[in-house]
Amino acid sequence: MTTNYTCNEWLDESDLNLFEEMRIRNPRRYRVAGLGEWGMSEGLVFEDWEERYFDIHSDGFRKEHLQLESIFGLDFGYTNYATALFCGLVDTKACEIFVFDEIYEKGLTNRRIYERITERGYSKERITADSAEPKSIDELRELGLRNIRAARKGKDSINSGIQYIQGYKIVIHPKCVNFITEISSYVWDVDRAGKQVNRPIDDFNHLMDAMQYSMGDLMKGQAFSFE
């Protein structure tokens, strides 16, 4: 039996709209990521990942991963693109990233972003956001996200971040449907001749960017609290 996104109980209206947009803009990816047909998008940027249920509060998970770093990244959007919050835990010893939650929604003002994050209980977490919007970062800090900060970007920072994350196995909770959709469609771009180039496509990559922001400075990350 083959299942697809229409069978996923975690999907809400914004999730369904994402797949509909993919159906129109990129039918090839839609057939694989949306309809569950055999195959993967060619030239995947991240290949070492799996969808698996896990409970970050369970005794078994805590015993297996005694010390974890919490990582949160925020990519801004509004009308045409979704605002994306990446929520993860990273085990630097085992080289594993656990994606346990996400926010993915269009039309969010900064106040609504703050409210969404606060409703999920992440307002005190350190969140690394896209540095291209310093005004939004300042406003979110004034609203109450005291630990939000701008991502550090430099020359070739995207490819450097990708190369670093490629050294990790990424485990994704099934409820993170938008992350699964993006990572299974996040591929290297090609030139007019169809030859792969050394940059990822700039499409369906909001959570991918947010993940890279969150991994920018692990040495100064905060340990995740299970209390």
ABEGO torsion letter per residue (X at the ends): XBBBAAABAABBAAAAAAAAAAAAABAAAAAAAAAGBBEBBBGBABABBBBBBBBAABAAAAAABABBBBBBBBBBBBAABBBBBBBBBBBAAAGBBBBABBBBBBGBBAAAAAAAAAAAGAAABBBBBBAABAAAAAAAAAAGBAABBBBBBBBGAAAAAAAAAAABBBBBBAABAAAAAAAAABBBBBBAAGBBBBBBBBBGAAAAAAAAAAAABAAABBBBBAX
